[in-house]
Amino acid sequence: MWLAIGKTILAALLISFVSWLSGKKTGLAGFLTALPLTTLLV
């Protein structure tokens, strides 16, 4: 149960960080989005 909650919070933080970064550095944000990091969290 706690593992699922932790993964959900981590995924939400990663998604919000990438969306914030897209306003600053679009190339890096696109690279991070293309990585399967969000898939690995689930």
Secondary structure as GFF3:
##gff-version 3
##sequence-region A 1 42
A	DSSP	alpha_helix	2	24	.	.	.	ID=ss1
A	DSSP	alpha_helix	26	34	.	.	.	ID=ss2
A	DSSP	alpha_helix	37	41	.	.	.	ID=ss3
###
